[in-house]
Amino acid sequence: MAKRYCPPGLDGRCRDDDGRIRTKNGNTRIGTLRDIYGDDFASGVRSDMKLDTLLDIAGVDSLSQFRKKS
């Protein structure tokens, strides 16, 4: 199967059909995000925690807001 064309967004992620940058899936595990953002990302939380849970605890709505807050 051929790979679908994906117009890159500002940080290399794909854009949705309406042009908005796709958000990170809330089921993404913190361990996966540490592979992307470094071992010190969300220090003090377990690597098997899901992104949605982390955002709820931090009181923010998105990964971008969490990264700015940290």
Contact map, one row per residue, 1 for C-alpha under 8 A:
1110000000000000000000000000000000000000000000000000000000000000000000
1111000000000000000000000000000000000000000000000000000000000000000000
1111100000000000000000000000000000000000000000000000000000000000000000
0111110000000000000000000000000000000000000000000000000000000000000000
0011111000000000000000000000000000000000000000000000000000000000000000
0001111100000110000000000000000000000000000000000000000000000000000000
0000111110000110000000000000000000000000000000000000000000000000000000
0000011111111110000000000000000000000000000000000000000000000000000000
0000001111111110000010000000000000000000000000000000000000000000000000
0000000111111000000010000000000000000000000000000000000000000000000000
0000000111111000000000000000000000000000000000000000000000000000000000
0000000111111100000000000000000000000000000000000000000000000000000000
0000000111111110000011000000000000000000000000000000000000000000000000
0000011110011111000011000000000000000000000000000000000000000000000000
0000011110001111111111000000000000000000000000000000000000000000000000
0000000000000111111111000000000000000000000000000000000000000000000000
0000000000000011111100000000000000000000000000000000000000000000000000
0000000000000011111100000000000000000000000000000000000000000000000000
0000000000000011111110000000000000000000000000000000000000000000000000
0000000000000011111111000000000000000000000000000000000000000000000000
0000000011001111001111100000000000000000000000000000000000000000000000
0000000000001111000111110000000000000000000000000000000000000000000000
0000000000000000000011111000000000000000000000000000000000000100000000
0000000000000000000001111101000000000000000000000000000000000010000000
0000000000000000000000111111000000000000000000000010000000000000000000
0000000000000000000000011111000000000000000000000111000000000000000000
0000000000000000000000001111100000000000000000000111000000000000000000
0000000000000000000000011111110110000000000000000110000000000000000000
0000000000000000000000000011111110000000000000111110000000000000000000
0000000000000000000000000001111111000000010001111110000000000000000000
0000000000000000000000000000111111100000000001111000000000000000000000
0000000000000000000000000001111111110000000000100000000000000000000000
0000000000000000000000000001111111111100100000000000000000000000000000
0000000000000000000000000000011111111111110000000000000000000000000000
0000000000000000000000000000001111111110000000000000000000000000000000
0000000000000000000000000000000111111100000000000000000000000000000000
0000000000000000000000000000000011111111100000000000000000000000000000
0000000000000000000000000000000011111111100000000000000000000000000000
0000000000000000000000000000000001101111101000000000000000000000000000
0000000000000000000000000000000001001111111000000000000000000000000000
0000000000000000000000000000000011001111111000000000000000000000000000
0000000000000000000000000000010001000001111110000000000000000000000000
0000000000000000000000000000000000000011111110000000000000000000000000
0000000000000000000000000000000000000000011111000000000000000000000000
0000000000000000000000000000000000000000011111101000000000000000000000
0000000000000000000000000000011000000000000111111000000000000000000000
0000000000000000000000000000111100000000000011111000000000000000000000
0000000000000000000000000000111000000000000001111100000000000000000000
0000000000000000000000000000111000000000000011111110110000000000000000
0000000000000000000000000111110000000000000000011111110000000000000000
0000000000000000000000001111110000000000000000001111111000000010000000
0000000000000000000000000110000000000000000000000111111100000000000000
0000000000000000000000000000000000000000000000001111111110000000000000
0000000000000000000000000000000000000000000000001111111111000000000000
0000000000000000000000000000000000000000000000000011111111111110010000
0000000000000000000000000000000000000000000000000001111111111000000000
0000000000000000000000000000000000000000000000000000111111100000000000
0000000000000000000000000000000000000000000000000000011111110000010000
0000000000000000000000000000000000000000000000000000001111111000000000
0000000000000000000000000000000000000000000000000000001101111100110000
0000000000000000000000000000000000000000000000000000001100111110110000
0000000000000000000000100000000000000000000000000000001000011111110000
0000000000000000000000010000000000000000000000000010001000001111111000
0000000000000000000000000000000000000000000000000000000000000111111100
0000000000000000000000000000000000000000000000000000000000011111111110
0000000000000000000000000000000000000000000000000000001001011111111111
0000000000000000000000000000000000000000000000000000000000000011111111
0000000000000000000000000000000000000000000000000000000000000001111111
0000000000000000000000000000000000000000000000000000000000000000111111
0000000000000000000000000000000000000000000000000000000000000000011111
